[in-house]
Amino acid sequence: MIVTFVNIWVKEEYIDAFIKASRENHLESIKESGNLRFDILRDPGDPSKFVFYEAYTSEEYADGHKKTPHYLKWRDTVADWMARPREGVRYNILYPENELL
Amino acid sequence: MIVTFVNIWVKEEYIDAFIKASRENHLESIKESGNLRFDILRDPGDPSKFVFYEAYTSEEYADGHKKTPHYLKWRDTVADWMARPREGVRYNILYPENELL
């Protein structure tokens, strides 16, 4: 099982639209095969900073997310709203030890 | 709902013992009232670097974790195994919108 943290900085004027588009992406992503978590977090000290916490049962499923229609729609929708490039960081999951989360 | 990321760097000679102690902490923490997630992650590029991803339904429950016997036992057990001080970072959870994770 692997996790990707995606650090996201949004231009202030697009924050509301970003949240709306990301909610749609969240709702579709949690339905994907192999998806375990798709948490959307917001920095309490910086309302323009978000983190996506995405957990999948395998690297293949994590990579597959980037080929889904909802991801591609989200990516194109938010492209001009980024204050700076997104940063993704991968981790392995030690615990929970299985998919019964 | 809130999340705490805890960044942890472990002295190399204590990594196996740290994983064992943290597994015990994980297994008890996920039973706590208000706990939603207690994921233990490992950096694939640095086997001595771990992240705990801890989600609770409220700040009170998140703070309550630090008063539990299993947390206190873990804290004391790993105290001398840290390569440097732990760093905790808090985030709010936007989505999922409720506790049905």
N, CA and C atoms of all chains as a GROMACS GRO file, in nm:
protein
  606
    1MET      N    1   0.085  -0.120   0.000
    1MET     CA    2   0.000   0.000   0.000
    1MET      C    3   0.088   0.125   0.000
    2ILE      N    4   0.047   0.220  -0.079
    2ILE     CA    5   0.128   0.342  -0.085
    2ILE      C    6   0.040   0.466  -0.073
    3VAL      N    7   0.106   0.572  -0.032
    3VAL     CA    8   0.040   0.700  -0.010
    3VAL      C    9   0.111   0.806  -0.094
    4THR      N   10   0.034   0.898  -0.147
    4THR     CA   11   0.092   1.019  -0.204
    4THR      C   12   0.035   1.139  -0.131
    5PHE      N   13   0.123   1.223  -0.080
    5PHE     CA   14   0.084   1.356  -0.032
    5PHE      C   15   0.101   1.451  -0.149
    6VAL      N   16  -0.001   1.530  -0.178
    6VAL     CA   17   0.014   1.632  -0.281
    6VAL      C   18  -0.005   1.768  -0.215
    7ASN      N   19   0.101   1.846  -0.216
    7ASN     CA   20   0.096   1.982  -0.160
    7ASN      C   21   0.052   2.078  -0.268
    8ILE      N   22  -0.049   2.161  -0.236
    8ILE     CA   23  -0.114   2.245  -0.336
    8ILE      C   24  -0.129   2.387  -0.282
    9TRP      N   25  -0.087   2.483  -0.363
    9TRP     CA   26  -0.102   2.624  -0.327
    9TRP      C   27  -0.191   2.690  -0.434
   10VAL      N   28  -0.302   2.751  -0.389
   10VAL     CA   29  -0.403   2.802  -0.481
   10VAL      C   30  -0.405   2.955  -0.479
   11LYS      N   31  -0.418   3.014  -0.596
   11LYS     CA   32  -0.434   3.160  -0.603
   11LYS      C   33  -0.561   3.199  -0.528
   12GLU      N   34  -0.549   3.305  -0.450
   12GLU     CA   35  -0.655   3.340  -0.356
   12GLU      C   36  -0.793   3.353  -0.421
   13GLU      N   37  -0.797   3.413  -0.537
   13GLU     CA   38  -0.927   3.438  -0.601
   13GLU      C   39  -0.995   3.310  -0.652
   14TYR      N   40  -0.920   3.200  -0.655
   14TYR     CA   41  -0.978   3.075  -0.706
   14TYR      C   42  -1.003   2.971  -0.597
   15ILE      N   43  -0.985   3.010  -0.471
   15ILE     CA   44  -0.995   2.911  -0.362
   15ILE      C   45  -1.132   2.843  -0.360
   16ASP      N   46  -1.239   2.920  -0.368
   16ASP     CA   47  -1.373   2.859  -0.361
   16ASP      C   48  -1.396   2.763  -0.479
   17ALA      N   49  -1.356   2.806  -0.596
   17ALA     CA   50  -1.374   2.721  -0.715
   17ALA      C   51  -1.287   2.596  -0.704
   18PHE      N   52  -1.168   2.612  -0.648
   18PHE     CA   53  -1.079   2.498  -0.630
   18PHE      C   54  -1.141   2.395  -0.536
   19ILE      N   55  -1.199   2.443  -0.426
   19ILE     CA   56  -1.261   2.351  -0.329
   19ILE      C   57  -1.376   2.275  -0.395
   20LYS      N   58  -1.456   2.345  -0.474
   20LYS     CA   59  -1.569   2.281  -0.541
   20LYS      C   60  -1.520   2.172  -0.640
   21ALA      N   61  -1.423   2.208  -0.720
   21ALA     CA   62  -1.370   2.110  -0.818
   21ALA      C   63  -1.304   1.992  -0.747
   22SER      N   64  -1.239   2.019  -0.635
   22SER     CA   65  -1.168   1.912  -0.564
   22SER      C   66  -1.266   1.820  -0.493
   23ARG      N   67  -1.378   1.875  -0.448
   23ARG     CA   68  -1.482   1.791  -0.387
   23ARG      C   69  -1.533   1.689  -0.488
   24GLU      N   70  -1.556   1.734  -0.611
   24GLU     CA   71  -1.602   1.642  -0.717
   24GLU      C   72  -1.498   1.532  -0.742
   25ASN      N   73  -1.372   1.573  -0.746
   25ASN     CA   74  -1.263   1.477  -0.766
   25ASN      C   75  -1.258   1.378  -0.650
   26HIS      N   76  -1.273   1.427  -0.529
   26HIS     CA   77  -1.276   1.340  -0.410
   26HIS      C   78  -1.387   1.236  -0.421
   27LEU      N   79  -1.508   1.282  -0.454
   27LEU     CA   80  -1.623   1.192  -0.455
   27LEU      C   81  -1.609   1.081  -0.558
   28GLU      N   82  -1.544   1.111  -0.671
   28GLU     CA   83  -1.522   1.007  -0.771
   28GLU      C   84  -1.401   0.920  -0.736
   29SER      N   85  -1.300   0.981  -0.679
   29SER     CA   86  -1.176   0.907  -0.651
   29SER      C   87  -1.198   0.798  -0.547
   30ILE      N   88  -1.281   0.826  -0.447
   30ILE     CA   89  -1.301   0.724  -0.343
   30ILE      C   90  -1.378   0.602  -0.397
   31LYS      N   91  -1.434   0.616  -0.518
   31LYS     CA   92  -1.503   0.501  -0.579
   31LYS      C   93  -1.407   0.414  -0.662
   32GLU      N   94  -1.286   0.462  -0.686
   32GLU     CA   95  -1.192   0.387  -0.770
   32GLU      C   96  -1.152   0.254  -0.706
   33SER      N   97  -1.132   0.152  -0.790
   33SER     CA   98  -1.072   0.027  -0.741
   33SER      C   99  -0.936   0.058  -0.683
   34GLY      N  100  -0.906   0.001  -0.569
   34GLY     CA  101  -0.774   0.018  -0.510
   34GLY      C  102  -0.758   0.143  -0.427
   35ASN      N  103  -0.858   0.231  -0.429
   35ASN     CA  104  -0.846   0.352  -0.346
   35ASN      C  105  -0.882   0.321  -0.201
   36LEU      N  106  -0.798   0.368  -0.110
   36LEU     CA  107  -0.822   0.348   0.034
   36LEU      C  108  -0.857   0.479   0.103
   37ARG      N  109  -0.796   0.588   0.060
   37ARG     CA  110  -0.822   0.718   0.119
   37ARG      C  111  -0.801   0.825   0.013
   38PHE      N  112  -0.881   0.928   0.021
   38PHE     CA  113  -0.858   1.044  -0.066
   38PHE      C  114  -0.902   1.167   0.014
   39ASP      N  115  -0.821   1.198   0.116
   39ASP     CA  116  -0.856   1.304   0.210
   39ASP      C  117  -0.806   1.438   0.156
   40ILE      N  118  -0.891   1.537   0.164
   40ILE     CA  119  -0.853   1.672   0.123
   40ILE      C  120  -0.841   1.758   0.248
   41LEU      N  121  -0.720   1.807   0.270
   41LEU     CA  122  -0.686   1.880   0.392
   41LEU      C  123  -0.656   2.025   0.360
   42ARG      N  124  -0.680   2.109   0.461
   42ARG     CA  125  -0.651   2.252   0.444
   42ARG      C  126  -0.570   2.300   0.563
   43ASP      N  127  -0.470   2.380   0.533
   43ASP     CA  128  -0.383   2.436   0.636
   43ASP      C  129  -0.460   2.541   0.716
   44PRO      N  130  -0.476   2.520   0.848
   44PRO     CA  131  -0.551   2.619   0.927
   44PRO      C  132  -0.481   2.755   0.932
   45GLY      N  133  -0.353   2.758   0.905
   45GLY     CA  134  -0.279   2.884   0.911
   45GLY      C  135  -0.264   2.952   0.776
   46ASP      N  136  -0.305   2.884   0.670
   46ASP     CA  137  -0.290   2.939   0.534
   46ASP      C  138  -0.402   2.883   0.447
   47PRO      N  139  -0.513   2.956   0.435
   47PRO     CA  140  -0.632   2.904   0.365
   47PRO      C  141  -0.610   2.875   0.217
   48SER      N  142  -0.496   2.914   0.163
   48SER     CA  143  -0.469   2.885   0.021
   48SER      C  144  -0.384   2.759   0.004
   49LYS      N  145  -0.350   2.696   0.116
   49LYS     CA  146  -0.265   2.576   0.111
   49LYS      C  147  -0.348   2.451   0.142
   50PHE      N  148  -0.341   2.353   0.052
   50PHE     CA  149  -0.416   2.228   0.066
   50PHE      C  150  -0.320   2.110   0.055
   51VAL      N  151  -0.361   1.998   0.112
   51VAL     CA  152  -0.288   1.874   0.094
   51VAL      C  153  -0.388   1.765   0.058
   52PHE      N  154  -0.359   1.691  -0.046
   52PHE     CA  155  -0.438   1.571  -0.077
   52PHE      C  156  -0.360   1.452  -0.021
   53TYR      N  157  -0.430   1.368   0.054
   53TYR     CA  158  -0.369   1.247   0.111
   53TYR      C  159  -0.436   1.130   0.041
   54GLU      N  160  -0.364   1.068  -0.050
   54GLU     CA  161  -0.421   0.967  -0.140
   54GLU      C  162  -0.356   0.832  -0.112
   55ALA      N  163  -0.434   0.734  -0.070
   55ALA     CA  164  -0.379   0.601  -0.041
   55ALA      C  165  -0.441   0.498  -0.135
   56TYR      N  166  -0.353   0.413  -0.189
   56TYR     CA  167  -0.397   0.308  -0.282
   56TYR      C  168  -0.332   0.176  -0.242
   57THR      N  169  -0.397   0.068  -0.284
   57THR     CA  170  -0.345  -0.065  -0.249
   57THR      C  171  -0.217  -0.099  -0.325
   58SER      N  172  -0.189  -0.031  -0.435
   58SER     CA  173  -0.068  -0.060  -0.511
   58SER      C  174  -0.028   0.061  -0.593
   59GLU      N  175   0.095   0.059  -0.637
   59GLU     CA  176   0.148   0.165  -0.723
   59GLU      C  177   0.067   0.173  -0.853
   60GLU      N  178   0.024   0.057  -0.901
   60GLU     CA  179  -0.052   0.054  -1.027
   60GLU      C  180  -0.184   0.131  -1.011
   61TYR      N  181  -0.251   0.109  -0.899
   61TYR     CA  182  -0.377   0.181  -0.877
   61TYR      C  183  -0.351   0.330  -0.856
   62ALA      N  184  -0.242   0.363  -0.785
   62ALA     CA  185  -0.210   0.505  -0.763
   62ALA      C  186  -0.184   0.573  -0.897
   63ASP      N  187  -0.109   0.505  -0.984
   63ASP     CA  188  -0.081   0.563  -1.116
   63ASP      C  189  -0.208   0.567  -1.200
   64GLY      N  190  -0.294   0.466  -1.183
   64GLY     CA  191  -0.419   0.460  -1.258
   64GLY      C  192  -0.509   0.580  -1.231
   65HIS      N  193  -0.501   0.631  -1.109
   65HIS     CA  194  -0.582   0.750  -1.074
   65HIS      C  195  -0.561   0.863  -1.174
   66LYS      N  196  -0.437   0.878  -1.220
   66LYS     CA  197  -0.404   0.990  -1.309
   66LYS      C  198  -0.454   0.971  -1.451
   67LYS      N  199  -0.517   0.855  -1.475
   67LYS     CA  200  -0.576   0.831  -1.608
   67LYS      C  201  -0.728   0.836  -1.604
   68THR      N  202  -0.785   0.862  -1.488
   68THR     CA  203  -0.931   0.861  -1.477
   68THR      C  204  -0.989   0.991  -1.533
   69PRO      N  205  -1.112   0.984  -1.585
   69PRO     CA  206  -1.175   1.106  -1.637
   69PRO      C  207  -1.188   1.214  -1.530
   70HIS      N  208  -1.220   1.176  -1.406
   70HIS     CA  209  -1.239   1.280  -1.303
   70HIS      C  210  -1.107   1.347  -1.266
   71TYR      N  211  -0.998   1.269  -1.264
   71TYR     CA  212  -0.868   1.334  -1.236
   71TYR      C  213  -0.832   1.429  -1.349
   72LEU      N  214  -0.847   1.382  -1.474
   72LEU     CA  215  -0.808   1.465  -1.589
   72LEU      C  216  -0.891   1.593  -1.596
   73LYS      N  217  -1.019   1.579  -1.562
   73LYS     CA  218  -1.106   1.698  -1.560
   73LYS      C  219  -1.057   1.795  -1.452
   74TRP      N  220  -1.032   1.742  -1.333
   74TRP     CA  221  -0.983   1.825  -1.222
   74TRP      C  222  -0.852   1.894  -1.260
   75ARG      N  223  -0.760   1.815  -1.315
   75ARG     CA  224  -0.628   1.869  -1.350
   75ARG      C  225  -0.640   1.987  -1.447
   76ASP      N  226  -0.725   1.969  -1.548
   76ASP     CA  227  -0.738   2.076  -1.646
   76ASP      C  228  -0.814   2.196  -1.588
   77THR      N  229  -0.912   2.167  -1.503
   77THR     CA  230  -0.992   2.275  -1.444
   77THR      C  231  -0.906   2.364  -1.356
   78VAL      N  232  -0.821   2.304  -1.274
   78VAL     CA  233  -0.746   2.383  -1.175
   78VAL      C  234  -0.612   2.435  -1.228
   79ALA      N  235  -0.578   2.398  -1.350
   79ALA     CA  236  -0.442   2.427  -1.401
   79ALA      C  237  -0.401   2.574  -1.382
   80ASP      N  238  -0.492   2.664  -1.413
   80ASP     CA  239  -0.457   2.806  -1.405
   80ASP      C  240  -0.475   2.866  -1.266
   81TRP      N  241  -0.520   2.784  -1.173
   81TRP     CA  242  -0.549   2.835  -1.037
   81TRP      C  243  -0.434   2.812  -0.940
   82MET      N  244  -0.332   2.743  -0.986
   82MET     CA  245  -0.219   2.711  -0.898
   82MET      C  246  -0.132   2.835  -0.876
   83ALA      N  247  -0.100   2.861  -0.748
   83ALA     CA  248  -0.008   2.972  -0.718
   83ALA      C  249   0.136   2.931  -0.746
   84ARG      N  250   0.162   2.800  -0.737
   84ARG     CA  251   0.291   2.745  -0.776
   84ARG      C  252   0.273   2.597  -0.804
   85PRO      N  253   0.371   2.532  -0.865
   85PRO     CA  254   0.352   2.392  -0.904
   85PRO      C  255   0.323   2.301  -0.784
   86ARG      N  256   0.238   2.204  -0.806
   86ARG     CA  257   0.208   2.106  -0.700
   86ARG      C  258   0.331   2.020  -0.672
   87GLU      N  259   0.337   1.971  -0.548
   87GLU     CA  260   0.447   1.883  -0.509
   87GLU      C  261   0.389   1.753  -0.456
   88GLY      N  262   0.425   1.642  -0.516
   88GLY     CA  263   0.380   1.510  -0.469
   88GLY      C  264   0.493   1.436  -0.400
   89VAL      N  265   0.460   1.372  -0.288
   89VAL     CA  266   0.560   1.296  -0.212
   89VAL      C  267   0.501   1.159  -0.182
   90ARG      N  268   0.576   1.054  -0.213
   90ARG     CA  269   0.526   0.918  -0.192
   90ARG      C  270   0.579   0.855  -0.064
   91TYR      N  271   0.494   0.782   0.003
   91TYR     CA  272   0.533   0.704   0.121
   91TYR      C  273   0.476   0.563   0.109
   92ASN      N  274   0.544   0.469   0.174
   92ASN     CA  275   0.487   0.335   0.191
   92ASN      C  276   0.404   0.332   0.319
   93ILE      N  277   0.300   0.250   0.322
   93ILE     CA  278   0.218   0.235   0.443
   93ILE      C  279   0.265   0.110   0.518
   94LEU      N  280   0.310   0.126   0.641
   94LEU     CA  281   0.346   0.010   0.724
   94LEU      C  282   0.223  -0.043   0.797
   95TYR      N  283   0.145   0.047   0.856
   95TYR     CA  284   0.024   0.010   0.930
   95TYR      C  285  -0.084   0.112   0.898
   96PRO      N  286  -0.206   0.067   0.872
   96PRO     CA  287  -0.258  -0.069   0.882
   96PRO      C  288  -0.186  -0.166   0.788
   97GLU      N  289  -0.182  -0.292   0.828
   97GLU     CA  290  -0.106  -0.392   0.752
   97GLU      C  291  -0.185  -0.452   0.638
   98ASN      N  292  -0.314  -0.429   0.636
   98ASN     CA  293  -0.391  -0.484   0.525
   98ASN      C  294  -0.495  -0.381   0.482
   99GLU      N  295  -0.582  -0.420   0.394
   99GLU     CA  296  -0.674  -0.323   0.336
   99GLU      C  297  -0.800  -0.302   0.417
  100LEU      N  298  -0.807  -0.368   0.531
  100LEU     CA  299  -0.924  -0.351   0.616
  100LEU      C  300  -0.904  -0.226   0.700
  101LEU      N  301  -0.920  -0.112   0.639
  101LEU     CA  302  -0.895   0.014   0.707
  101LEU      C  303  -1.018   0.061   0.781
  102MET      N  304  -1.320   1.784   1.183
  102MET     CA  305  -1.222   1.675   1.181
  102MET      C  306  -1.085   1.734   1.156
  103ILE      N  307  -0.989   1.684   1.228
  103ILE     CA  308  -0.853   1.736   1.211
  103ILE      C  309  -0.753   1.623   1.196
  104VAL      N  310  -0.642   1.661   1.137
  104VAL     CA  311  -0.534   1.567   1.110
  104VAL      C  312  -0.406   1.621   1.172
  105THR      N  313  -0.326   1.533   1.224
  105THR     CA  314  -0.188   1.568   1.260
  105THR      C  315  -0.093   1.478   1.182
  106PHE      N  316   0.000   1.542   1.111
  106PHE     CA  317   0.114   1.469   1.056
  106PHE      C  318   0.225   1.477   1.159
  107VAL      N  319   0.285   1.365   1.191
  107VAL     CA  320   0.401   1.368   1.280
  107VAL      C  321   0.521   1.314   1.203
  108ASN      N  322   0.618   1.400   1.182
  108ASN     CA  323   0.741   1.359   1.113
  108ASN      C  324   0.840   1.308   1.215
  109ILE      N  325   0.895   1.189   1.188
  109ILE     CA  326   0.977   1.119   1.286
  109ILE      C  327   1.104   1.067   1.220
  110TRP      N  328   1.218   1.096   1.283
  110TRP     CA  329   1.348   1.046   1.234
  110TRP      C  330   1.408   0.959   1.343
  111VAL      N  331   1.438   0.833   1.308
  111VAL     CA  332   1.479   0.734   1.407
  111VAL      C  333   1.628   0.700   1.387
  112LYS      N  334   1.698   0.686   1.499
  112LYS     CA  335   1.838   0.640   1.492
  112LYS      C  336   1.841   0.500   1.430
  113GLU      N  337   1.935   0.481   1.339
  113GLU     CA  338   1.935   0.361   1.256
  113GLU      C  339   1.928   0.231   1.338
  114GLU      N  340   2.000   0.227   1.448
  114GLU     CA  341   2.008   0.102   1.525
  114GLU      C  342   1.879   0.069   1.598
  115TYR      N  343   1.786   0.164   1.601
  115TYR     CA  344   1.661   0.140   1.674
  115TYR      C  345   1.540   0.127   1.581
  116ILE      N  346   1.564   0.123   1.452
  116ILE     CA  347   1.453   0.123   1.357
  116ILE      C  348   1.358   0.004   1.381
  117ASP      N  349   1.411  -0.116   1.394
  117ASP     CA  350   1.324  -0.233   1.411
  117ASP      C  351   1.243  -0.223   1.540
  118ALA      N  352   1.309  -0.181   1.647
  118ALA     CA  353   1.239  -0.166   1.775
  118ALA      C  354   1.133  -0.056   1.765
  119PHE      N  355   1.164   0.050   1.694
  119PHE     CA  356   1.069   0.160   1.676
  119PHE      C  357   0.944   0.111   1.602
  120ILE      N  358   0.964   0.032   1.498
  120ILE     CA  359   0.850  -0.018   1.420
  120ILE      C  360   0.762  -0.107   1.508
  121LYS      N  361   0.824  -0.190   1.590
  121LYS     CA  362   0.748  -0.278   1.678
  121LYS      C  363   0.667  -0.196   1.780
  122ALA      N  364   0.730  -0.101   1.842
  122ALA     CA  365   0.660  -0.018   1.942
  122ALA      C  366   0.548   0.064   1.876
  123SER      N  367   0.573   0.109   1.755
  123SER     CA  368   0.475   0.193   1.686
  123SER      C  369   0.355   0.110   1.640
  124ARG      N  370   0.380  -0.016   1.606
  124ARG     CA  371   0.270  -0.105   1.568
  124ARG      C  372   0.174  -0.121   1.686
  125GLU      N  373   0.230  -0.141   1.805
  125GLU     CA  374   0.146  -0.153   1.925
  125GLU      C  375   0.064  -0.025   1.946
  126ASN      N  376   0.128   0.087   1.932
  126ASN     CA  377   0.060   0.216   1.947
  126ASN      C  378  -0.051   0.230   1.843
  127HIS      N  379  -0.022   0.191   1.720
  127HIS     CA  380  -0.123   0.194   1.613
  127HIS      C  381  -0.245   0.110   1.649
  128LEU      N  382  -0.218  -0.014   1.693
  128LEU     CA  383  -0.330  -0.107   1.719
  128LEU      C  384  -0.421  -0.057   1.832
  129GLU      N  385  -0.364   0.012   1.930
  129GLU     CA  386  -0.447   0.067   2.037
  129GLU      C  387  -0.513   0.199   1.995
  130SER      N  388  -0.440   0.279   1.919
  130SER     CA  389  -0.491   0.412   1.883
  130SER      C  390  -0.615   0.404   1.795
  131ILE      N  391  -0.618   0.304   1.705
  131ILE     CA  392  -0.735   0.295   1.616
  131ILE      C  393  -0.860   0.252   1.692
  132LYS      N  394  -0.844   0.209   1.817
  132LYS     CA  395  -0.961   0.175   1.899
  132LYS      C  396  -1.015   0.294   1.977
  133GLU      N  397  -0.940   0.405   1.979
  133GLU     CA  398  -0.983   0.522   2.058
  133GLU      C  399  -1.113   0.583   2.004
  134SER      N  400  -1.196   0.633   2.094
  134SER     CA  401  -1.312   0.712   2.052
  134SER      C  402  -1.260   0.832   1.974
  135GLY      N  403  -1.328   0.861   1.865
  135GLY     CA  404  -1.291   0.979   1.787
  135GLY      C  405  -1.178   0.957   1.689
  136ASN      N  406  -1.113   0.841   1.695
  136ASN     CA  407  -1.004   0.818   1.599
  136ASN      C  408  -1.061   0.774   1.464
  137LEU      N  409  -1.010   0.835   1.358
  137LEU     CA  410  -1.053   0.800   1.223
  137LEU      C  411  -0.943   0.729   1.145
  138ARG      N  412  -0.820   0.772   1.168
  138ARG     CA  413  -0.707   0.711   1.098
  138ARG      C  414  -0.585   0.721   1.190
  139PHE      N  415  -0.502   0.621   1.179
  139PHE     CA  416  -0.372   0.627   1.249
  139PHE      C  417  -0.273   0.549   1.162
  140ASP      N  418  -0.240   0.608   1.049
  140ASP     CA  419  -0.157   0.542   0.949
  140ASP      C  420  -0.009   0.566   0.980
  141ILE      N  421   0.068   0.461   0.973
  141ILE     CA  422   0.212   0.474   0.995
  141ILE      C  423   0.281   0.454   0.860
  142LEU      N  424   0.351   0.558   0.818
  142LEU     CA  425   0.411   0.562   0.685
  142LEU      C  426   0.562   0.562   0.695
  143ARG      N  427   0.626   0.512   0.590
  143ARG     CA  428   0.772   0.510   0.586
  143ARG      C  429   0.819   0.565   0.454
  144ASP      N  430   0.922   0.646   0.462
  144ASP     CA  431   0.978   0.709   0.343
  144ASP      C  432   1.054   0.604   0.262
  145PRO      N  433   1.013   0.578   0.138
  145PRO     CA  434   1.083   0.475   0.059
  145PRO      C  435   1.228   0.514   0.030
  146GLY      N  436   1.260   0.641   0.038
  146GLY     CA  437   1.396   0.686   0.009
  146GLY      C  438   1.484   0.700   0.132
  147ASP      N  439   1.423   0.686   0.251
  147ASP     CA  440   1.499   0.704   0.376
  147ASP      C  441   1.434   0.617   0.483
  148PRO      N  442   1.486   0.494   0.500
  148PRO     CA  443   1.420   0.398   0.591
  148PRO      C  444   1.416   0.441   0.737
  149SER      N  445   1.485   0.549   0.772
  149SER     CA  446   1.481   0.597   0.911
  149SER      C  447   1.378   0.708   0.931
  150LYS      N  448   1.306   0.744   0.823
  150LYS     CA  449   1.208   0.853   0.830
  150LYS      C  450   1.066   0.795   0.823
  151PHE      N  451   0.985   0.832   0.921
  151PHE     CA  452   0.847   0.785   0.930
  151PHE      C  453   0.753   0.905   0.942
  152VAL      N  454   0.629   0.883   0.902
  152VAL     CA  455   0.524   0.983   0.924
  152VAL      C  456   0.404   0.913   0.985
  153PHE      N  457   0.352   0.968   1.092
  153PHE     CA  458   0.225   0.921   1.146
  153PHE      C  459   0.117   1.015   1.094
  154TYR      N  460   0.012   0.957   1.039
  154TYR     CA  461  -0.102   1.036   0.987
  154TYR      C  462  -0.220   1.005   1.076
  155GLU      N  463  -0.253   1.099   1.166
  155GLU     CA  464  -0.350   1.075   1.271
  155GLU      C  465  -0.472   1.165   1.250
  156ALA      N  466  -0.589   1.106   1.230
  156ALA     CA  467  -0.711   1.185   1.208
  156ALA      C  468  -0.810   1.157   1.320
  157TYR      N  469  -0.867   1.264   1.371
  157TYR     CA  470  -0.966   1.256   1.479
  157TYR      C  471  -1.086   1.343   1.445
  158THR      N  472  -1.198   1.308   1.508
  158THR     CA  473  -1.321   1.383   1.480
  158THR      C  474  -1.319   1.523   1.541
  159SER      N  475  -1.232   1.546   1.638
  159SER     CA  476  -1.227   1.680   1.699
  159SER      C  477  -1.089   1.702   1.762
  160GLU      N  478  -1.062   1.825   1.789
  160GLU     CA  479  -0.936   1.863   1.855
  160GLU      C  480  -0.927   1.798   1.993
  161GLU      N  481  -1.040   1.787   2.060
  161GLU     CA  482  -1.042   1.727   2.194
  161GLU      C  483  -0.996   1.580   2.188
  162TYR      N  484  -1.047   1.508   2.089
  162TYR     CA  485  -1.006   1.368   2.076
  162TYR      C  486  -0.858   1.359   2.036
  163ALA      N  487  -0.816   1.449   1.948
  163ALA     CA  488  -0.674   1.448   1.907
  163ALA      C  489  -0.584   1.473   2.028
  164ASP      N  490  -0.624   1.570   2.111
  164ASP     CA  491  -0.544   1.598   2.230
  164ASP      C  492  -0.554   1.483   2.331
  165GLY      N  493  -0.672   1.421   2.337
  165GLY     CA  494  -0.692   1.309   2.428
  165GLY      C  495  -0.599   1.193   2.401
  166HIS      N  496  -0.562   1.176   2.274
  166HIS     CA  497  -0.469   1.068   2.238
  166HIS      C  498  -0.342   1.075   2.322
  167LYS      N  499  -0.296   1.196   2.348
  167LYS     CA  500  -0.168   1.212   2.420
  167LYS      C  501  -0.179   1.183   2.569
  168LYS      N  502  -0.299   1.150   2.613
  168LYS     CA  503  -0.317   1.113   2.754
  168LYS      C  504  -0.343   0.963   2.770
  169THR      N  505  -0.347   0.891   2.660
  169THR     CA  506  -0.378   0.747   2.671
  169THR      C  507  -0.255   0.669   2.719
  170PRO      N  508  -0.279   0.557   2.788
  170PRO     CA  509  -0.166   0.474   2.833
  170PRO      C  510  -0.078   0.427   2.718
  171HIS      N  511  -0.138   0.391   2.605
  171HIS     CA  512  -0.055   0.339   2.495
  171HIS      C  513   0.031   0.448   2.433
  172TYR      N  514  -0.022   0.572   2.424
  172TYR     CA  515   0.062   0.681   2.374
  172TYR      C  516   0.178   0.708   2.469
  173LEU      N  517   0.147   0.716   2.599
  173LEU     CA  518   0.251   0.749   2.697
  173LEU      C  519   0.359   0.641   2.700
  174LYS      N  520   0.314   0.516   2.687
  174LYS     CA  521   0.412   0.406   2.683
  174LYS      C  522   0.502   0.419   2.559
  175TRP      N  523   0.439   0.445   2.444
  175TRP     CA  524   0.515   0.461   2.320
  175TRP      C  525   0.613   0.578   2.332
  176ARG      N  526   0.563   0.690   2.383
  176ARG     CA  527   0.646   0.811   2.395
  176ARG      C  528   0.772   0.783   2.478
  177ASP      N  529   0.751   0.716   2.591
  177ASP     CA  530   0.866   0.690   2.678
  177ASP      C  531   0.959   0.585   2.618
  178THR      N  532   0.899   0.487   2.551
  178THR     CA  533   0.980   0.380   2.491
  178THR      C  534   1.072   0.434   2.382
  179VAL      N  535   1.019   0.521   2.298
  179VAL     CA  536   1.096   0.566   2.181
  179VAL      C  537   1.182   0.690   2.209
  180ALA      N  538   1.170   0.745   2.329
  180ALA     CA  539   1.233   0.875   2.358
  180ALA      C  540   1.381   0.881   2.318
  181ASP      N  541   1.454   0.777   2.351
  181ASP     CA  542   1.598   0.781   2.324
  181ASP      C  543   1.633   0.734   2.183
  182TRP      N  544   1.533   0.698   2.106
  182TRP     CA  545   1.558   0.645   1.972
  182TRP      C  546   1.545   0.751   1.863
  183MET      N  547   1.506   0.870   1.902
  183MET     CA  548   1.485   0.976   1.803
  183MET      C  549   1.620   1.032   1.756
  184ALA      N  550   1.635   1.044   1.623
  184ALA     CA  551   1.756   1.105   1.569
  184ALA      C  552   1.749   1.257   1.581
  185ARG      N  553   1.626   1.308   1.583
  185ARG     CA  554   1.603   1.450   1.612
  185ARG      C  555   1.461   1.468   1.658
  186PRO      N  556   1.426   1.585   1.711
  186PRO     CA  557   1.291   1.600   1.767
  186PRO      C  558   1.182   1.578   1.662
  187ARG      N  559   1.072   1.519   1.706
  187ARG     CA  560   0.957   1.500   1.616
  187ARG      C  561   0.894   1.634   1.581
  188GLU      N  562   0.830   1.637   1.463
  188GLU     CA  563   0.761   1.759   1.420
  188GLU      C  564   0.617   1.726   1.389
  189GLY      N  565   0.525   1.791   1.456
  189GLY     CA  566   0.382   1.770   1.431
  189GLY      C  567   0.324   1.888   1.355
  190VAL      N  568   0.240   1.858   1.256
  190VAL     CA  569   0.176   1.963   1.176
  190VAL      C  570   0.028   1.932   1.169
  191ARG      N  571  -0.055   2.031   1.200
  191ARG     CA  572  -0.200   2.009   1.201
  191ARG      C  573  -0.267   2.061   1.074
  192TYR      N  574  -0.366   1.987   1.028
  192TYR     CA  575  -0.449   2.029   0.914
  192TYR      C  576  -0.595   2.006   0.948
  193ASN      N  577  -0.681   2.084   0.886
  193ASN     CA  578  -0.824   2.056   0.891
  193ASN      C  579  -0.860   1.962   0.776
  194ILE      N  580  -0.962   1.878   0.797
  194ILE     CA  581  -1.009   1.790   0.690
  194ILE      C  582  -1.132   1.854   0.624
  195LEU      N  583  -1.123   1.879   0.496
  195LEU     CA  584  -1.240   1.930   0.422
  195LEU      C  585  -1.326   1.814   0.373
  196TYR      N  586  -1.262   1.714   0.313
  196TYR     CA  587  -1.332   1.597   0.261
  196TYR      C  588  -1.252   1.473   0.297
  197PRO      N  589  -1.314   1.366   0.344
  197PRO     CA  590  -1.459   1.346   0.354
  197PRO      C  591  -1.525   1.446   0.449
  198GLU      N  592  -1.654   1.471   0.423
  198GLU     CA  593  -1.726   1.573   0.498
  198GLU      C  594  -1.785   1.522   0.628
  199ASN      N  595  -1.788   1.391   0.644
  199ASN     CA  596  -1.841   1.338   0.769
  199ASN      C  597  -1.755   1.221   0.813
  200GLU      N  598  -1.798   1.155   0.917
  200GLU     CA  599  -1.713   1.052   0.976
  200GLU      C  600  -1.730   0.916   0.911
  201LEU      N  601  -1.811   0.911   0.806
  201LEU     CA  602  -1.829   0.784   0.734
  201LEU      C  603  -1.715   0.770   0.635
  202LEU      N  604  -1.601   0.734   0.686
  202LEU     CA  605  -1.482   0.725   0.602
  202LEU      C  606  -1.471   0.588   0.540
   0.00000   0.00000   0.00000
